[in-house]
Amino acid sequence: MTTTMKTELFCLHCNQECLHTITYLGTYLKEVRCQECGTHIEMDRKRILETYTAEVIDRILTKPHRLTEEVRRNLSNFIKSFPIRIITKPLRVAKEIMEVIKEDKS
């Protein structure tokens, strides 16, 4: 998921504090862009994808353990929410992957 936020940072090009747009790809910093002069710093795409891929694999491998812990904590809530999660989780994962692929093409 791509998210953006605006904040005041010191721009080395402008030599002053000004508004910057920070873009994240999931939890990873993708780009910082100065709104005054347009100077931007972009992170290495290959490294972001490698890290993102490793994170997804880790999430997949730890899912059974996380589900088991959830069952132990609150079985009734798990039983109520599980059917809808079975339907929506693949859609959410597909959306997340499509965002990463879309970012890769741009």
C-alpha positions, 0 to 999 in steps of 0.5 A: 500500500502506498501512503504519502504524508507532508511534513516540514524538513530541512532541504539541503538544496533550498537551504531552508525548512520547507514542506516535503512529501514523504512516500511510503511503499507499505512500511518502507520509505520510497521517496522524499520530495521537496515541495519548494524546489522539487528535489527528491531522494528516491530509495533503490527500487530493487532493495525495496522489493527484496525487503518487501518480498522477504516480509511477505514470505515471513508473514505467510510462514508465521500466519499459522502461529498467529492464527493459533494464538488468536484462537487461544486468546478469543475463540468466539471472536475468531469463529465469528470473523474467520469466514469473512476473513477467508474471503477478504484476505486474498483480495487484500493481499492481491490489492497489496501486490498489485500496488507494488507491481504498479509502483514497479512499472512507474 
